[in-house]
């Protein structure tokens, strides 16, 4: 038995568990407080534009109306992949997500 001032520790396992959980909780709270002061910015944030396909629209026309850093064929591929388009076929009334770089 260990005597700390006026308190007597009767179960050392419970005491060690209590200390461990206390330190863990305080560490977690400090981590949350300190991480709230840190701002993380990414230079590669991609936003999306929503386009409604009208009669006569093609992926090439839609892709060429956006100014981006990719070649037009790469941009069309990204649009097809993002919207699960097969064989480049789009239909009037479809809604496409267009990545904005």
C-alpha positions in Angstrom: 0.0 0.0 0.0 1.1 3.5 -0.9 0.0 6.4 1.1 -0.2 9.8 -0.7 -0.9 12.5 1.9 -4.2 11.4 3.4 -5.3 9.1 0.7 -4.6 5.4 0.6 -4.3 3.4 -2.6 -5.9 0.0 -2.1 -5.9 -1.2 -5.7 -2.7 -0.4 -7.7 -4.1 -1.7 -11.0 -7.1 0.7 -10.8 -4.9 3.5 -9.8 -2.6 3.0 -12.8 -5.6 2.7 -15.1 -7.0 5.9 -13.8 -3.6 7.7 -14.3 -3.3 6.3 -17.8 -6.8 7.4 -18.8 -6.3 10.8 -17.2 -3.1 11.4 -19.2 -4.7 10.1 -22.4 -7.7 12.4 -22.0 -5.7 15.5 -21.2 -3.4 14.7 -24.2 -6.4 14.4 -26.5 -7.9 17.7 -25.2 -4.6 19.5 -25.7 -4.3 18.0 -29.2 -7.8 19.3 -30.1 -7.0 22.7 -28.8 -3.7 23.0 -30.5 -5.0 21.6 -33.8 -7.7 24.2 -33.9 -5.0 27.0 -34.1 -3.4 25.4 -37.1 -4.9 26.2 -40.5 -4.2 23.7 -43.3 -4.5 24.9 -46.9 -4.4 22.7 -49.9 -3.4 24.1 -53.3 -5.2 21.3 -55.1 -8.8 22.0 -54.1 -11.1 20.8 -56.8 -14.6 22.3 -56.9 -17.4 21.1 -59.2 -19.7 22.8 -61.5 -23.1 21.2 -62.3 -24.1 21.3 -66.0 -27.5 20.3 -67.4 -27.1 18.7 -70.8 -29.3 20.2 -73.5 -30.2 18.9 -76.9 -27.2 19.0 -79.2 -24.6 19.3 -76.5 -21.4 17.1 -76.7 -18.7 16.4 -74.1 -16.2 18.2 -76.4 -18.3 21.4 -76.4 -18.9 21.3 -72.7 -15.3 20.6 -71.9 -14.0 23.3 -74.3 -16.1 26.0 -72.6 -14.0 25.6 -69.4 -10.6 27.1 -69.0 -8.4 24.5 -67.2 -4.8 23.3 -67.0 -5.5 20.0 -68.7 -5.5 19.1 -72.4 -9.1 18.8 -73.7 -8.9 15.0 -74.1 -7.7 14.6 -70.6 -10.4 16.9 -69.3 -13.1 14.9 -71.2 -11.7 11.7 -69.7 -11.9 13.2 -66.2 -15.5 14.2 -66.8 -16.4 10.7 -68.2 -14.8 9.0 -65.2 -16.4 11.4 -62.6 -19.9 10.9 -64.1 -19.6 7.2 -65.1 -20.1 7.9 -68.7 -19.4 5.1 -71.2 -18.5 5.7 -74.8 -18.8 9.5 -74.4 -22.6 9.3 -74.7 -24.6 12.0 -72.9 -28.3 12.6 -73.3 -30.5 15.7 -72.9 -31.6 16.1 -69.3 -28.4 14.5 -67.9 -26.7 16.4 -65.1 -22.9 16.4 -65.3 -20.4 17.3 -62.6 -17.5 19.2 -64.1 -14.3 19.5 -62.1 -12.9 23.1 -61.8 -9.2 23.3 -61.4 
